[in-house]
Amino acid sequence: MLLDFEDEQVEEEFGTYEPEEPEGLKLPRESDLFLGHSSQEKEVLELINSGAMPHALILSGPEGVGKATFAFRLARYLLKYGMPDSAQDSLFGDAPAQATSLDVSADDPVFAKVASGGHPDLLTIERQTDPKTGTTKNNLDVETARKAAPFLRMTSSADGGWRVVIVDDADLMNRNAQNALLKILEEPPANSILMLVTHRLGAMIPTIRSRCRALHFHALETDILAQLLEREVGQTLSLDDRDLLSSLTSGSIGTARQIIESDGLELVRHLMNMWQDWPKMNWVEIHHLSNQLARGKSADSMFDNIEMFFLWLTRSMVFAKAKSQLLPAPLQSHPVFQNMLDASDLIQWTQKFDEIREHFTRARRSNLDKKEAVLEAFMLMDK
């Protein structure tokens, strides 16, 4: 039976994880920096230059790799320049004869209007906030999706200009919501484009996929991830921080932002150090960590980072066993994790990963006390 401990008894010995206040990082609509997806931009530029821009795009790939940033980047270009045949009527200036980049200057009025959410020809559709709970809804409902069609059919505020709709988390639309988009996809107005940002292409119904051109995005490489983060957080990341962030996030800039906002790197290092006495675990220290989940507004982000660590650790073990490869560099720097890897076979590590994933999923669905959820996660690993 596990005993509880007073924080004061272990504060001095183990230290306390105290997240810093988050830095202000740019939202996708605000970002003027885009790296790592040159092939996707080249494909779209070819469509623009040939006058063959489709009326609908699906931007698919892992969460947080820059799909929404690309959508707003393309939206800015179309809202400023349009297509070659309408460029001379541009409200803000002429487009180049052959587009070589989707760049629109951060000083441009179009950029400012898109960043503020105030451009009259751009509509962003995303999950709504539940007025009863104040939390973001789990899906994108049909009433919200229905806003796309009438908006795209309206006349642009600029003569010959474009109308653009970006649907974020499009894979979280239910079937009714997706069906609500079919009519506008079957009869798209001129100079209009619907962009669906999705993390799971398979969640989109076939009739949607067949009417859209798909652009597939991949995880960002470590150096590119570091450049993007350094630009946004205003500091140079060490090589160790780069490796740790890249491994933790699988190249997702969105997840990396969340980790840095919540000072999650410090927490992850603390968690790795807690395993140094394995197979013995210091339950005094574990209780001390879990007790901090009751301390105010940082509890949610701290819990998210602990969940991420457990999933990353067990997933890394599975991949190392399945592919006969080395553990990620951040884990290699602690020999204890190699010992843990060698102590169980692939089947056992796969079962452990499934147990941890199901545990955290169940904890969230049942709103399990965060402290108890973290304690149970450690117990699952200690079996």
N, C-alpha and C positions, 0 to 999 in steps of 0.2 A: 504494500500500500504506500502511495506517495504522500509525503508530508508537505505542508506549505511552510514557507519561511518568511520571516520579516525582511523587507528590503534592506533595512538598516544593517542587518547582520552580515550582508555580503557586498554592500555598496563599495566599501573601500577595497575589498579583495578583487572583485570582478569588474568594477566600473559600471557605468550606466550608459546605455545607448540613448542619446538625445538627438533627434533629428533637428537639423537647422531649418529656418524658414526657407521655403522654396524660392528659387530665383525665377524671374520672369522670363519664360521661354516663349518663342513665337508660335502661334497657331499656324496651321497650313495655309490659311488665307492671307496671313501676314508675311510669310517667308519670302525673301528675295534671293535665297540661296538654294540651288538645286544641283545635286551631284549624284552620280552613280547610275543613272538610267538613260545613258546616251542613246542606246539603240531604240528605246521607246520614243524619245524625242525625235530621232531621225525619221522614224516611221511616220510620225504625225506631220513633220515638216514636208515629207514627200507628198502626203495627202493634200496638204495646204497648197503646195506649189503646183500640183496637178489639177487643182480645183475639184478634188474628189473627197473632201471631208465628209464622212458619214454623219447621219443625223443622230446616231447613238453610239456610245462607247461603253464597254465594260472594262474597268481598270481592276484587275484581279491580282492577288498575291498575298503574301504574309502580312499580318497586321503591323502597321507602323513603319513600313519601309519607304513611304513617300508617295503613295498613290493619291491621297487627297491633295498633297502639295502640288503634284503634277496636274491634277484636275483644275486647281485654281490658277496655276501657271498658264495652262491652255486657255482657260476662261478669260484671263486678262488679255492675252494676245488677240483672241477673236473679238472681244469687246472694243479693243482699240483699233485693230487693223481689219478685221473681217477676213474675207477671202480675197484673192488677187483681183477678181473682177469688180469688187466693191471697195477696194482700198482707196480709190481716189475720193470717195465720199466720206472717208473717215473723219470723225468729228475732231480728232486730236492730231492728225497728221497722216502722212502717206506711209504705207508699208513699203519695204524694199521690194524690188522686182522679183527677187527670189529670197524667200525667208530662209535664213541660216540658223536662227535661234528663236526660241519662244520668249526671250527676255523682253520685259517691259520695265523701264526704269522705276525704282522705288520712289522717285520724285514725280512720277507721272500722275495726273489726276485719276486716271483709271485705276492705277495701283491703289491709291488711297481709298477710293470708293469701295473696291473689292475687299480690302483689308478691314474696313469698318463695317462691312455688311450693308452698305448703303447704295450700292449700284442698282439702279432701277431695272436693269436688264439681266440681272443674275439672281437666281433663287436657289438657296441651299435648303435641301430637305434632309432632316435628321431626326433621330429619336427625340421624343418630347419628354418633358419633365412631368411626372405624376403629381398633380396638385395636392393630393392627399398626403403623400409621403415625402415629397420634395426630391425624390431620386429619379434618375433617368430610367425610362421604361425599357423593358427587355426586348421589345420589338418595335418595328416601325409600322404603325397602323395604317389602315386603308384611307382614313380621312386625311391623314398627312400626305400620303402618296397621291391622292386625287388633286392636290394643288398644282402638280406638274403640268397637266394638259392645258388648263385655261391660261396659265402663265405663258407657256410657249406659243400659244395662239395669239397673244396680244401683240400689237405693233411695237417695234423697238422705239426707244426714246430718241435714237439717232436715225437719220434718214439712211435706209439701207443697212442698218446695223443688225447685230445678232441678239438672240435671246438664248440664255444658257441656264440649264438646271443641273445642279450637282446633287446626287442622292448619296449621302454617306451611310455606311453600314447597310448597303442595299441588300446584303444577304440576310438581314434580320427582318425583311419584309415578309409577311405571311402571303399565302397564295392570293388572297383577295387583294392585297396591296399591290402585288406584282401584276395581277390581271388589270388593275386600274390604269397601268401604264401602257397596256397593249394598244389601245386605240390611238394614242399619240404616236406610237412606234409604227403603226400600220399606215397612218396618214400624217407624216411629220410636216409641219409648216416649213416654208423656205427660211434660210438663215437662222436655223435653230439647232441646238444640240442638247441631248440628254446624256449626262455622264453618270454611270453607276459605279460607285466605289465598293468593291466587295472583297472580303477576306476568304470567302468560300464560293468559288465559281459554281460548284455543284449544287449550291442552295438556290440558284436562279433557275426558274422553270425553263424548259426547252424553248418555248415560244418567245421568251425574252432573249435567250442567248442567240437564237437564229436571226434576230432582227438587229443585233448589235455587233459591232466590230470589237474584238477582244484584244486588249493589250495586257500582257503578263509581266508582272514585276517580281524581282527576286530580292533575296536578302542582301543588304549592303555589306561591302567588304570592310574589314576592320579600319583601314586607313580613311576611307570615305566617311564611315560612321564617326570617327574621331574628328575629322575636319568639320562636319556639320555641328557636332556638339561643341567643339571649341569656339566656333563662330557664335553660337547661341548663348553659351554660358560665360563666354568671355575669359576663359582660362585654358591653359595648356594642360592636357591630360598626360599623365605619365604612361610609359609603355605598359606597365602592369594594369593601370586603370583601363587602357584601351583593350587589352586582352580580356580582362574580366567583363567589361561591358559587352564586348562583341560576343563572348561565349554565353553570358547570361541571357542576352536578348535575341540570339540567333540573327544578328544584323538588323534589328528593328529599331529605327530612330525613335519611334513613338514610345516603345517600352524603355529605351535608354533615357529619354526625357523624364519619364515618370520616376525612374530610379534616382536620377540626379536631383530632381525636384524634392524628393523625400530623403535625400542623403542616404540612399540605399546601399551604396558601395561600402560604406563604413559598417553597416549592419551585416552585410554578406561576409565581410572579412571577419567580423566578430563571430558569426556562426561557424565559419570554417575553423577558427581557432578553438571553438568549443568541442570539436571532434578529436582534438589531439591526444586525448587519453583513451580513445577507443581501443578495445571493446568496452571499457568502463566508461560510463557517462556520469558527469558531475551533476546530480539532480538538484543540488542547491543552486548552482548557476543557472540551470534550466528554469527552475521556478522563478528565480530573480528576473530572467528575461521575460517570461510569460506574464509576470505581475505588471510589467511596464505597459502591457496592452490595455490596461485600465486607465491610462493617464491621458485623457483628453483627446484633442483633435488629431494627434499624430497616430492614433491607434490603428486606423484603417489602412494608412499607407504602410505602417510597420507590418501589419498582418499580411498585406499584399506581397511585401518583399520577402517575408518568411516563407510564404507559400511558394513564391517563385524560386527561392533557394532550394527547397526540398524537391521540387519538380526538376530543377536543373541538375541537382546532384544525382538523383536516381536515373534520370534520362541519360546523363553522361555515362553512368555505369552500364546501362543497357547498350548504348551505342559502342562503347569500348569493347564489351563482350561480343556483341553481334558481329562487329566488323574487324575484330582483332586489332584494334587501333589504340593509341595512347589516350589517356584522359586529357581533357583540355588543360592548357598550360597553367591556369590558376590553381587547378587541383593537383597537378603534378608537383607544384612547389611545396605541397604538404605530403610527405611520404605515407602518412596514415591512410590517405584515400586509395593509394595503390594496394595497401594491405586489405582495406575493405573490399576492393574490387576482387582480389584474389580469394577472398573468404567465401564467395558465393558464385554459383554458376549463372549462365544466362537466364535460365528459367526462373531462378530465385530472384534475380534482379528485376526481371520483367514483372513478376508478381508484386514485388515491392513497389515498383513504379505505379502499377495499377492501383494498389491499395492506397498509396499516398494521394494520387489524383482523385480517386473516389472519395477519400476522406475529406479533402478540402471542398470538393463539389457538394458533398452532403452537408458540411459545416455551413456553407453559404446558403444553401437552400433552406435549411432548418433554422438559420440564424443562431447557430450554436455560439455560446460564449467563446470569445476569441482566445482567452487564456486557456480554457479547457481544450480547444481545438489544437492549439500549439503543443500542449503537453501530450495529447494523444498522438500527434504526428511524431514526436520524439519516441514515444513508446512503440509505435509501429516500426520505426527504424531500429529499435533496440531488440526486436524479437529475434 
